[in-house]
Amino acid sequence: MRTWFIGFLLFAAALLDATSPLQERLEKAKVGDYIVTEGGQMVTLLAIRSNHSGTLILEEISAPLSRLQPMPTSWPEWIRAKAPGHTSWSMTEIDLAHGQVLECFSFSRSAWIQTAQNESLIATLLQLPLKKVSDEARKKIGPAPLSDEPDRRKVWHPPLMHEGKQREGARFDAFEAIWPKDGTELAGQEVLLYFDQGKHFPLPFWVEINTSHATVSLRTIDSGINIPVIHKSMPRRAPEFIGSALKTEKGLRLSIKSPKYYRQFELFAIDITTRDKQICPITHFASQETGEYLTLDIDRDELQASLEPKHHYTWLLVPIGHTQSYAESQKSFVWTE
């Protein structure tokens, strides 16, 4: 259930066209806002850790319900105590403009989770259109009227818990979607998501999945603001060179693997022939390939103007704005015109 829910959140964050009901919600999401959900015998705390420059970072901490007995009375204090009982603690960064997962790091595993593991799920989620459910079609409170009687029942709204107390009169908008026939257990199932109209949190407070056997719910049991910070930033990977430079008709081509959150790069050639190891900036042209792979093309004229014949060089790649995440090629090369 936890995997389904984080998928819904990523899907919700990706729906950012001009008509999306989430556009304004995500733009105004505040760092430190959080919700705590329960479903599938798991409790998950989800917090907004960053929201700027078109990217959103979500922190997710999950624990089996059996490990949280009794349930914490203060989620901020639970965080300060480093979430006793948790089995998973991670951060996920999402490109809001393109609906892509840029990075996922697991603090509980001390390792990055490659985005390729999520892409099939995300690709499916991004194809799901959300359709608002009218009040007439929504779940009602009380038994259904007889066929010849008008339905005067009130629309059902999930409870909204905020810092341990229930907010009276909370109202929610409901959206539905049908999962595509992708061969998974969710194939063809109806998905219902509830977003609070008061905008206490930008993402769903309540999720229902209607299967052929039962209705599975994931409910928010608390929410709040200013959740404490334990991990102050998301760890970043460095780019890396793949293989050696290849000669082309126009010059040289370098193959690079790099996280998608690095947008632009500076490339340098380090002359290791001399003791002072002079560093020369190299003009290049970057082309995105598949996933995290890209190529850097360098014109022959640029190389002839910048490099000394028969000198040994290594490459240095520096993401602009992230000088601490540089990469240097492992093998040197000899420049010959």
N, C-alpha and C positions, 0 to 999 in steps of 0.2 A: 504493500500500500504506500509505503514511503516513496518508492520509486515513481509510482504513478503521480503522487502529489507534486514532487519537485518538477516532474515533467509538465504538469499543468501550469505551474508557476512560470516555467521557462516559456511555455507557449503563450501565456498571458502577456508576458513582458515583450513578446515579439509582435503583438498586434498593434502596430503603431501607425497605421495609415490615418489620413485626415478624419475619417469617420469613426475611428475606433473609440469606444467608450473608455478605454484605458489610457489614452494619450495624456489627458490632463492629470489623471491620477498618478501616473508614473513620473510626470514632470515635477509634481509637488511632493513626491515621496520624501520623507525626512529620514536622515541618518539617525539610527537608534530606535526607530519604530520596529515593533516586533509582534508576532503572533505565536501562540503555542497551540498545536493541533494534536488530536488524538484519533487514531484509526488503525485497524489491523494490529492491535495490541502494541502499537508503538506511539510514543510521544515525541513530537518534533517541534523545536523552537526555531523559527525563521526570522532573521533580523536583517534590516537594510543597513549595510556598512558603508556604501558609497553610492552616490548618484550624481555624476557630473560628466561633462564632455561626451554625452551620448552613451555612457555605459552604466550599468547597475551591478553592484556586487552584493550578493546575498550570502549570509552566513547561516548554516544549517547544523543544528545539533540534535541528534536523535538518541533515544534511550528506550529499551523495552519497558512497557508499563509495569512489568513485574519488578523492575529494579527501582521504581520510584514509589515505593510504598513505605511510609505515607507520601502522598503527592506533595511536592514543595509548596509552601505557602507564599513564597516570594521568589519569582523567577530571576530578578536581578541578583538576589543573594545566592541563588543556585549557580548563576554564572560566575559570580565572584569566587565561589568555592570550586571553580573549574568543573562544573556540571557533573557531580558524582553520579555514577551509574550509566553515563553515556557510553554508547558503542560506536558512534560516528560523529565526527566534527569536521566540517568542511566549509570552503568558500567557493562560490561559483560567480564568475564574471560574465555578463551578457552584453553583447552589442545590441542596443535597443534599435538602432536604425536599420540593421540588417537581420535581426532576429537570430543571431549566432551566439553559441557558447564560445567565449574566447579563452577561458581558463577554468580549471577546477582543481583545487588543492585540498587534499585530505590531511588535516592536522593529526588525526588519530592514526594514520598510516605513515605520516611524515613523508608523503609522496604526492606528486602530481598525478591526477587521473586524466589520462589522455582524452581529449575531446572527441576523438574518433569513436570512443565507447558510447558516447551520448548522441552522436549525429543521426543515427537511424531513428531513434526516438524523437529527436527534435525535428528532423525532416518531416516525420509524420504529423507531429503536433502543429507545425507551421501551415499545414494544408487544411486544418480544421477551421471552418468559418463559425464564428460565434453568432448566434441568433437570439435576440432578446425575447423572453417569454412574456406574453401579455398577462395581465392580472386574471383575465377570464380563464386562461389555460393553466394557471399556477395551482399548486397544492393549497387546499383550503383547510380551515380549522373546523373540526366536527364532522358528523356523518353526512353523507351525500343526501340531498333532498329526493323526494319521489320524482318520477319522470315528468309528471305534469305540474311540478312546483318550481318556481324560480329559485335560483341558487343565491341566497343572501349571506352565505358564509364569508367570514373575513379571510383574506389571503394570509397564508402561513409565512412567517419570517423566522429565520434562525435566531437563537439567543445571541446577544453580543456581550461578551465578557471583556471588561477593560480594567486592568490592574486589580483583579480579584473581585470586582463587583459587576453585576449585570446592569447594562444600560437599558432603562425602560424606554419603550417606544422606538427602538431601533428598527430601521427599515432597510430592506435589501432589494437590489435588482437581480433578477435571475436570467442567466444565459444558458443556452443549450447547444449541443453539437453531437454529431454521430461519428463514432470512431470508424475510420476506414477499415475495409476488409484486408488486414495485413497479416493474417494468420496468427495473431496473438490472442490471448484470452479476452481482450477488450474489443476484438473485431466486431463491428456492427452494433456495438452497445451505445446506449444513450448516456451522455454525460451532462450533468447539470451543475453549474457553478453560481454561487451567490456572492455578490459584491455589496458591501454596505454603502448606503447612500450618503452617510455622514463622512465617508472617506477617512476613517480612522486608520486604514491600511489599504494600499493600492491593489493588492492581490486578493484572491478568493478567501473568504472566511469559512466557506462551507462547500464541500464537493460531494455530489451523489453520483453513483454509477449504477444504472439499472441493468443488471444482467438477467439472463433467463431464469436464474435460480433465486436471486434475492437482490435487494437494494443495499449497496455498500456505501456507507457514509464516512466522510472524514470531517470532523467538526473542530472548530476553534474553541478551546477551553479557556483561553485568556489572551489578552493583548495589552500593549502598553507602549511607553515611550522611553527614550534614554536608557536603553539596556546597556550595562557596562561592557567595556571592551577588554578582552583578554589578548587576542591576536590583533595587533595594531595595523597590520597590513597583510595583503596577500603576497606570498612568495612569488617571485618571477623567475621564469626560465630564461636562459641565454640562448640566442640563436646559435646555429652550428653549421659548419661547412660540410657538404656531402661530397666526398671524393675530391679529385683534383680538377683544376681548371681545364676546360676543353677548348681546343682551337676551333674557331669558326672562320667563315669567309671574311668576316669583318673585324675579327679580333679574338677575344677570349670570352668564355662564358663560365660563370661560377654558379654552382647549385647550392641552395641554402634551404635549411629547415628552420622556421622561425615561428614563434607564437603570433597569432593574428593581431594581438594588441600593439605590436610594433608596426608602425605605419610607414616610416621612412628610415633610411640608413645612410651613414657615412662610411665610405670604404677607403682604406689606406693600404699602401704597400710599405712594408718595413724592410729596409735594406740591412740584412744581417751580415753582409760582407764586411762592412766597416764596423769599427769598435763602437762608434757613437750611435749606430742603428738609426739612421735618419728615417723619418716617417713622411711619406708623400701622399697627399690626398689624391684620390682617383675618381674622376667623373664616370658615372655608370648609369645604366638604364635598367630599372627593375620591372620584371613581369611576373604576375601571380600565376602559379600553376595550380595544382590540385591541393586542397586543404591547406596545410601549413608550409607547403613547398613553393619556392619561387626561384627565379633565375636572375642573375645580374650580368648584363652584357657590357663589355668594355671595348670601345673602338680601338683599332690598331694605332691610329694617329695619337690617341690619348696615351697609350702605352709607350710609344716611341718618344713622346715629348716628356714623359715622367720618369721612365726607368733607364738605368745604365746597362748597356750590353754586358753580358757575362757576370752580372752581379746576382747574388742569391737574395731572394725575397720571401717573406711570408705575408699573408693577407690578414688585415685587421678589420672587423666589421663592428660598427657601433650604432645601435638604434638611437635615433635622435630623441633626446629627452630622457634617455636611460643609459647613461654612460657607464653605470656599474654592471651592465649586462652585456658586455662586449664579448666577441668571439675572435680567436686567432686560429688560423689554419695550422694543422699539425705538421704538414709537410711543407718544406720550402721548395721553391722553383728557381730555375736560372732563366733570366730573360735573354732571349736571342731574337733579334729583329727578323 
